[in-house]
Amino acid sequence: MPLSRGWGGGAALPPEHLLPLRLPVFHSRYFAANMMKRYNDLVNDCLPHIKEIFPWDLADEITENPDLLLIDVSEPDEFSRAYIPGSLNVARGILESACEYDYDETVPELAAGRDRDLVLVCRSGRRSALATYTLMQMGFSKVRSLKTGLRGWNDDEYPLVDEQQKPVDPDTAEAYFTTRLRPEQRNPGS
């Protein structure tokens, strides 16, 4: 099946230098058969393009670099249960607008941090990898993702706190970080 030559409603494509990627106009059957990616594909595609830091290196850097900004991209309810002391919570869903001025979600410390050392964190290191890649595309030059995420941080028993700044016991955190899928969340084909 030939692809449409127009862009959307038939207008000509913008010049190539204005397109970040060279993509055809999608027909649903073409897209589903040839272009569809799953979550793991998206994460794996970005990994070669980002920098990651191991928990033990981050623990050292936190003490050595007072200008380091930790951004936890977990959802607010996740963040309230366990996070690295000193982290800011900027949920993945609002990240792009949070790092720009003039939006309701703007986080000034993040918006001003394009040249600041940043480490992004989440439960497993997968959302933070995607978020790191996004921030790189938005001009953040010193951004990294915590490899293994909070799970790995907790495995090495580095400190975590809850929303009241109370220490979180490593066993309690481990129970929280353990994936618990409901039956309807499982792939029916597996």
CYANA upper distance limits for C-alpha pairs under 8 A (distance plus 0.5 A):
  3 LEU  CA     24 PRO  CA      7.61
  3 LEU  CA     25 VAL  CA      7.16
  3 LEU  CA     26 PHE  CA      7.94
  3 LEU  CA     27 HIS  CA      7.82
  4 SER  CA     25 VAL  CA      6.78
  5 ARG  CA     10 GLY  CA      7.92
  5 ARG  CA     12 ALA  CA      8.13
  5 ARG  CA     25 VAL  CA      8.16
  6 GLY  CA     10 GLY  CA      4.61
  6 GLY  CA     11 ALA  CA      5.78
  6 GLY  CA     12 ALA  CA      5.77
  6 GLY  CA     13 LEU  CA      6.96
  6 GLY  CA     25 VAL  CA      7.95
  7 TRP  CA     11 ALA  CA      5.75
  7 TRP  CA     12 ALA  CA      6.20
  7 TRP  CA     13 LEU  CA      5.79
  7 TRP  CA     25 VAL  CA      6.82
  8 GLY  CA     25 VAL  CA      7.47
 14 PRO  CA     18 LEU  CA      6.98
 14 PRO  CA     19 LEU  CA      7.72
 15 PRO  CA     19 LEU  CA      7.66
 16 GLU  CA     22 ARG  CA      8.02
 26 PHE  CA     30 TYR  CA      7.17
 26 PHE  CA     31 PHE  CA      6.37
 27 HIS  CA     31 PHE  CA      6.53
 28 SER  CA     32 ALA  CA      6.51
 29 ARG  CA     33 ALA  CA      6.62
 30 TYR  CA     34 ASN  CA      6.36
 30 TYR  CA     35 MET  CA      7.92
 31 PHE  CA     35 MET  CA      5.36
 31 PHE  CA     36 MET  CA      6.54
 32 ALA  CA     36 MET  CA      5.75
 37 LYS  CA     41 ASP  CA      6.19
 37 LYS  CA     42 LEU  CA      7.12
 38 ARG  CA     42 LEU  CA      6.94
 39 TYR  CA     43 VAL  CA      6.85
 40 ASN  CA     44 ASN  CA      6.48
 41 ASP  CA     45 ASP  CA      6.43
 42 LEU  CA     46 CYS  CA      6.99
 42 LEU  CA    130 LEU  CA      8.13
 43 VAL  CA     47 LEU  CA      6.88
 43 VAL  CA    126 ARG  CA      6.85
 43 VAL  CA    127 ARG  CA      8.34
 43 VAL  CA    129 ALA  CA      7.24
 43 VAL  CA    130 LEU  CA      6.53
 44 ASN  CA     48 PRO  CA      8.20
 46 CYS  CA     50 ILE  CA      7.15
 46 CYS  CA    129 ALA  CA      7.69
 46 CYS  CA    130 LEU  CA      7.12
 46 CYS  CA    133 TYR  CA      6.79
 47 LEU  CA     51 LYS  CA      8.30
 47 LEU  CA    129 ALA  CA      7.31
 49 HIS  CA    133 TYR  CA      7.65
 50 ILE  CA    129 ALA  CA      7.81
 50 ILE  CA    132 THR  CA      7.28
 50 ILE  CA    133 TYR  CA      6.59
 50 ILE  CA    144 ARG  CA      7.26
 50 ILE  CA    145 SER  CA      8.21
 51 LYS  CA    143 VAL  CA      7.88
 51 LYS  CA    144 ARG  CA      5.48
 51 LYS  CA    145 SER  CA      6.99
 52 GLU  CA    129 ALA  CA      8.42
 52 GLU  CA    144 ARG  CA      5.63
 52 GLU  CA    145 SER  CA      5.14
 52 GLU  CA    146 LEU  CA      6.19
 52 GLU  CA    147 LYS  CA      5.98
 53 ILE  CA     57 ASP  CA      6.90
 53 ILE  CA     58 LEU  CA      6.91
 53 ILE  CA    144 ARG  CA      7.10
 53 ILE  CA    145 SER  CA      6.67
 53 ILE  CA    146 LEU  CA      5.60
 53 ILE  CA    147 LYS  CA      6.09
 54 PHE  CA     58 LEU  CA      6.76
 54 PHE  CA    146 LEU  CA      6.54
 54 PHE  CA    147 LYS  CA      5.78
 54 PHE  CA    148 THR  CA      7.82
 55 PRO  CA     59 ALA  CA      6.63
 55 PRO  CA    146 LEU  CA      7.19
 55 PRO  CA    147 LYS  CA      7.62
 55 PRO  CA    148 THR  CA      8.19
 55 PRO  CA    149 GLY  CA      8.37
 55 PRO  CA    152 GLY  CA      7.06
 55 PRO  CA    153 TRP  CA      5.71
 55 PRO  CA    156 ASP  CA      8.16
 56 TRP  CA     60 ASP  CA      6.97
 56 TRP  CA    153 TRP  CA      8.33
 56 TRP  CA    156 ASP  CA      8.28
 57 ASP  CA     61 GLU  CA      6.67
 58 LEU  CA     62 ILE  CA      6.52
 58 LEU  CA    146 LEU  CA      8.27
 59 ALA  CA     63 THR  CA      7.35
 59 ALA  CA    158 TYR  CA      8.05
 60 ASP  CA     64 GLU  CA      6.81
 61 GLU  CA     65 ASN  CA      6.03
 61 GLU  CA     68 LEU  CA      8.30
 62 ILE  CA     66 PRO  CA      7.23
 62 ILE  CA     68 LEU  CA      7.21
 67 ASP  CA    116 ARG  CA      7.86
 67 ASP  CA    117 ASP  CA      7.54
 68 LEU  CA    116 ARG  CA      7.64
 68 LEU  CA    117 ASP  CA      5.64
 68 LEU  CA    118 LEU  CA      6.42
 68 LEU  CA    119 VAL  CA      8.05
 69 LEU  CA     87 SER  CA      7.72
 69 LEU  CA     88 LEU  CA      8.42
 69 LEU  CA    116 ARG  CA      7.93
 69 LEU  CA    117 ASP  CA      6.74
 69 LEU  CA    118 LEU  CA      5.34
 69 LEU  CA    119 VAL  CA      6.92
 70 LEU  CA     86 GLY  CA      7.49
 70 LEU  CA     87 SER  CA      5.21
 70 LEU  CA     88 LEU  CA      6.72
 70 LEU  CA    118 LEU  CA      6.41
 70 LEU  CA    119 VAL  CA      5.54
 70 LEU  CA    120 LEU  CA      6.48
 70 LEU  CA    121 VAL  CA      7.72
 71 ILE  CA     87 SER  CA      6.03
 71 ILE  CA     88 LEU  CA      5.44
 71 ILE  CA     89 ASN  CA      6.41
 71 ILE  CA     90 VAL  CA      6.91
 71 ILE  CA    118 LEU  CA      7.67
 71 ILE  CA    119 VAL  CA      6.73
 71 ILE  CA    120 LEU  CA      5.31
 71 ILE  CA    121 VAL  CA      6.58
 72 ASP  CA     79 PHE  CA      7.88
 72 ASP  CA     83 TYR  CA      8.05
 72 ASP  CA     87 SER  CA      6.66
 72 ASP  CA     88 LEU  CA      6.44
 72 ASP  CA     89 ASN  CA      5.33
 72 ASP  CA     90 VAL  CA      6.55
 72 ASP  CA     91 ALA  CA      7.60
 72 ASP  CA    120 LEU  CA      6.25
 72 ASP  CA    121 VAL  CA      5.05
 72 ASP  CA    122 CYS  CA      6.18
 72 ASP  CA    128 SER  CA      8.35
 73 VAL  CA     89 ASN  CA      6.57
 73 VAL  CA     90 VAL  CA      5.61
 73 VAL  CA     91 ALA  CA      4.80
 73 VAL  CA     92 ARG  CA      5.32
 73 VAL  CA     95 LEU  CA      8.18
 73 VAL  CA    120 LEU  CA      7.30
 73 VAL  CA    121 VAL  CA      6.56
 73 VAL  CA    122 CYS  CA      6.09
 73 VAL  CA    127 ARG  CA      7.71
 73 VAL  CA    128 SER  CA      6.90
 73 VAL  CA    131 ALA  CA      8.18
 74 SER  CA     78 GLU  CA      6.48
 74 SER  CA     79 PHE  CA      6.40
 74 SER  CA     89 ASN  CA      7.53
 74 SER  CA     90 VAL  CA      7.79
 74 SER  CA     91 ALA  CA      5.71
 74 SER  CA     92 ARG  CA      7.03
 74 SER  CA    121 VAL  CA      8.08
 74 SER  CA    122 CYS  CA      5.74
 74 SER  CA    123 ARG  CA      7.55
 74 SER  CA    127 ARG  CA      8.48
 75 GLU  CA     79 PHE  CA      6.69
 75 GLU  CA     89 ASN  CA      8.40
 75 GLU  CA     90 VAL  CA      8.40
 75 GLU  CA     91 ALA  CA      5.55
 75 GLU  CA     92 ARG  CA      7.77
 76 PRO  CA     80 SER  CA      6.62
 76 PRO  CA     89 ASN  CA      7.45
 76 PRO  CA     91 ALA  CA      7.23
 77 ASP  CA     81 ARG  CA      7.26
 78 GLU  CA     82 ALA  CA      7.37
 79 PHE  CA     83 TYR  CA      6.19
 79 PHE  CA     89 ASN  CA      7.30
 79 PHE  CA    162 ASP  CA      8.11
 79 PHE  CA    163 GLU  CA      8.04
 80 SER  CA    162 ASP  CA      5.94
 80 SER  CA    163 GLU  CA      5.00
 81 ARG  CA    161 VAL  CA      8.08
 81 ARG  CA    162 ASP  CA      5.40
 81 ARG  CA    163 GLU  CA      6.91
 82 ALA  CA    160 LEU  CA      6.19
 82 ALA  CA    161 VAL  CA      5.79
 82 ALA  CA    162 ASP  CA      5.26
 82 ALA  CA    163 GLU  CA      7.97
 82 ALA  CA    168 VAL  CA      7.07
 82 ALA  CA    173 ALA  CA      7.31
 83 TYR  CA     87 SER  CA      7.42
 83 TYR  CA    150 LEU  CA      8.08
 83 TYR  CA    160 LEU  CA      5.65
 83 TYR  CA    161 VAL  CA      6.02
 83 TYR  CA    162 ASP  CA      6.97
 84 ILE  CA    159 PRO  CA      6.98
 84 ILE  CA    160 LEU  CA      5.35
 84 ILE  CA    161 VAL  CA      6.91
 85 PRO  CA    159 PRO  CA      7.74
 85 PRO  CA    160 LEU  CA      6.76
 85 PRO  CA    161 VAL  CA      6.64
 85 PRO  CA    165 GLN  CA      8.26
 90 VAL  CA     94 ILE  CA      7.41
 90 VAL  CA     95 LEU  CA      6.59
 90 VAL  CA     98 ALA  CA      7.70
 90 VAL  CA    107 VAL  CA      8.46
 91 ALA  CA     95 LEU  CA      6.68
 92 ARG  CA    127 ARG  CA      7.78
 92 ARG  CA    131 ALA  CA      7.28
 94 ILE  CA     98 ALA  CA      6.40
 94 ILE  CA    105 GLU  CA      7.25
 95 LEU  CA     99 CYS  CA      6.81
 95 LEU  CA    131 ALA  CA      8.10
 96 GLU  CA    100 GLU  CA      7.47
 96 GLU  CA    134 THR  CA      8.30
 96 GLU  CA    135 LEU  CA      8.18
 97 SER  CA    101 TYR  CA      8.21
 97 SER  CA    103 TYR  CA      6.65
 97 SER  CA    105 GLU  CA      6.52
 97 SER  CA    106 THR  CA      6.63
 98 ALA  CA    103 TYR  CA      7.60
 98 ALA  CA    104 ASP  CA      8.45
 98 ALA  CA    105 GLU  CA      5.29
 98 ALA  CA    106 THR  CA      4.42
 98 ALA  CA    107 VAL  CA      5.63
 98 ALA  CA    108 PRO  CA      8.47
 98 ALA  CA    110 LEU  CA      7.71
 98 ALA  CA    111 ALA  CA      7.39
 99 CYS  CA    106 THR  CA      6.49
 99 CYS  CA    107 VAL  CA      6.73
 99 CYS  CA    108 PRO  CA      7.95
 99 CYS  CA    110 LEU  CA      5.78
 99 CYS  CA    111 ALA  CA      4.61
 99 CYS  CA    112 ALA  CA      8.29
100 GLU  CA    106 THR  CA      6.45
100 GLU  CA    107 VAL  CA      8.32
100 GLU  CA    111 ALA  CA      5.57
101 TYR  CA    106 THR  CA      6.12
101 TYR  CA    107 VAL  CA      8.40
101 TYR  CA    108 PRO  CA      7.66
101 TYR  CA    111 ALA  CA      6.69
102 ASP  CA    106 THR  CA      7.18
106 THR  CA    111 ALA  CA      7.44
107 VAL  CA    111 ALA  CA      6.55
108 PRO  CA    112 ALA  CA      6.51
109 GLU  CA    113 GLY  CA      6.77
110 LEU  CA    114 ARG  CA      8.09
113 GLY  CA    117 ASP  CA      8.32
113 GLY  CA    118 LEU  CA      8.42
113 GLY  CA    140 PHE  CA      7.95
114 ARG  CA    139 GLY  CA      6.86
114 ARG  CA    140 PHE  CA      4.82
114 ARG  CA    141 SER  CA      6.80
114 ARG  CA    142 LYS  CA      8.03
115 ASP  CA    140 PHE  CA      6.75
115 ASP  CA    141 SER  CA      6.29
115 ASP  CA    142 LYS  CA      6.73
116 ARG  CA    140 PHE  CA      8.48
116 ARG  CA    141 SER  CA      8.29
116 ARG  CA    142 LYS  CA      6.70
116 ARG  CA    143 VAL  CA      8.50
117 ASP  CA    142 LYS  CA      5.50
117 ASP  CA    143 VAL  CA      6.62
118 LEU  CA    142 LYS  CA      6.62
118 LEU  CA    143 VAL  CA      5.16
118 LEU  CA    144 ARG  CA      6.75
119 VAL  CA    143 VAL  CA      6.29
119 VAL  CA    144 ARG  CA      5.31
119 VAL  CA    145 SER  CA      5.92
119 VAL  CA    146 LEU  CA      7.02
120 LEU  CA    128 SER  CA      5.83
120 LEU  CA    129 ALA  CA      8.23
120 LEU  CA    131 ALA  CA      7.90
120 LEU  CA    132 THR  CA      7.14
120 LEU  CA    143 VAL  CA      7.90
120 LEU  CA    144 ARG  CA      6.68
120 LEU  CA    145 SER  CA      5.27
120 LEU  CA    146 LEU  CA      6.65
121 VAL  CA    125 GLY  CA      6.85
121 VAL  CA    127 ARG  CA      8.48
121 VAL  CA    128 SER  CA      5.78
121 VAL  CA    145 SER  CA      6.70
121 VAL  CA    146 LEU  CA      5.93
121 VAL  CA    149 GLY  CA      6.30
121 VAL  CA    150 LEU  CA      7.45
122 CYS  CA    126 ARG  CA      7.77
122 CYS  CA    127 ARG  CA      6.73
122 CYS  CA    128 SER  CA      6.04
122 CYS  CA    146 LEU  CA      8.27
122 CYS  CA    149 GLY  CA      5.84
122 CYS  CA    150 LEU  CA      6.59
123 ARG  CA    148 THR  CA      8.42
123 ARG  CA    149 GLY  CA      5.54
123 ARG  CA    150 LEU  CA      5.23
123 ARG  CA    151 ARG  CA      6.43
123 ARG  CA    177 PHE  CA      7.21
124 SER  CA    147 LYS  CA      8.24
124 SER  CA    148 THR  CA      5.75
124 SER  CA    149 GLY  CA      4.71
124 SER  CA    150 LEU  CA      6.63
124 SER  CA    151 ARG  CA      6.38
124 SER  CA    152 GLY  CA      8.15
125 GLY  CA    129 ALA  CA      6.52
125 GLY  CA    145 SER  CA      7.26
125 GLY  CA    146 LEU  CA      6.29
125 GLY  CA    147 LYS  CA      5.82
125 GLY  CA    148 THR  CA      5.50
125 GLY  CA    149 GLY  CA      4.50
125 GLY  CA    150 LEU  CA      7.93
126 ARG  CA    130 LEU  CA      7.03
126 ARG  CA    149 GLY  CA      8.16
127 ARG  CA    131 ALA  CA      6.58
128 SER  CA    132 THR  CA      6.38
128 SER  CA    145 SER  CA      6.07
128 SER  CA    146 LEU  CA      7.67
128 SER  CA    149 GLY  CA      8.37
129 ALA  CA    133 TYR  CA      6.83
129 ALA  CA    144 ARG  CA      8.40
129 ALA  CA    145 SER  CA      5.95
129 ALA  CA    146 LEU  CA      8.40
130 LEU  CA    134 THR  CA      6.79
131 ALA  CA    135 LEU  CA      6.69
132 THR  CA    136 MET  CA      6.70
132 THR  CA    143 VAL  CA      6.72
132 THR  CA    144 ARG  CA      6.57
132 THR  CA    145 SER  CA      6.56
133 TYR  CA    137 GLN  CA      6.91
134 THR  CA    138 MET  CA      6.89
135 LEU  CA    139 GLY  CA      6.92
135 LEU  CA    140 PHE  CA      5.95
135 LEU  CA    143 VAL  CA      7.86
136 MET  CA    140 PHE  CA      5.39
136 MET  CA    141 SER  CA      6.78
136 MET  CA    143 VAL  CA      7.49
146 LEU  CA    150 LEU  CA      8.41
147 LYS  CA    152 GLY  CA      8.13
148 THR  CA    152 GLY  CA      5.26
148 THR  CA    153 TRP  CA      7.86
149 GLY  CA    153 TRP  CA      6.90
150 LEU  CA    154 ASN  CA      6.37
150 LEU  CA    177 PHE  CA      8.47
151 ARG  CA    155 ASP  CA      6.61
151 ARG  CA    174 GLU  CA      7.68
151 ARG  CA    177 PHE  CA      6.82
152 GLY  CA    156 ASP  CA      6.99
153 TRP  CA    157 GLU  CA      7.02
153 TRP  CA    158 TYR  CA      6.31
154 ASN  CA    158 TYR  CA      6.26
154 ASN  CA    159 PRO  CA      7.95
154 ASN  CA    160 LEU  CA      8.04
154 ASN  CA    170 PRO  CA      6.55
154 ASN  CA    173 ALA  CA      7.60
154 ASN  CA    174 GLU  CA      7.67
155 ASP  CA    170 PRO  CA      8.13
155 ASP  CA    174 GLU  CA      8.47
157 GLU  CA    170 PRO  CA      6.69
159 PRO  CA    167 PRO  CA      7.51
159 PRO  CA    168 VAL  CA      7.99
160 LEU  CA    167 PRO  CA      6.34
160 LEU  CA    168 VAL  CA      5.91
160 LEU  CA    169 ASP  CA      8.32
161 VAL  CA    165 GLN  CA      5.64
161 VAL  CA    166 LYS  CA      5.67
161 VAL  CA    167 PRO  CA      4.85
161 VAL  CA    168 VAL  CA      5.58
162 ASP  CA    166 LYS  CA      5.99
162 ASP  CA    167 PRO  CA      7.03
162 ASP  CA    168 VAL  CA      6.80
168 VAL  CA    172 THR  CA      7.20
168 VAL  CA    173 ALA  CA      6.94
169 ASP  CA    173 ALA  CA      6.72
170 PRO  CA    174 GLU  CA      6.50
171 ASP  CA    175 ALA  CA      6.76
172 THR  CA    176 TYR  CA      6.86
173 ALA  CA    177 PHE  CA      6.54
174 GLU  CA    178 THR  CA      6.65
181 LEU  CA    185 GLN  CA      6.36
181 LEU  CA    186 ARG  CA      7.26
182 ARG  CA    186 ARG  CA      7.51
186 ARG  CA    190 SER  CA      8.29
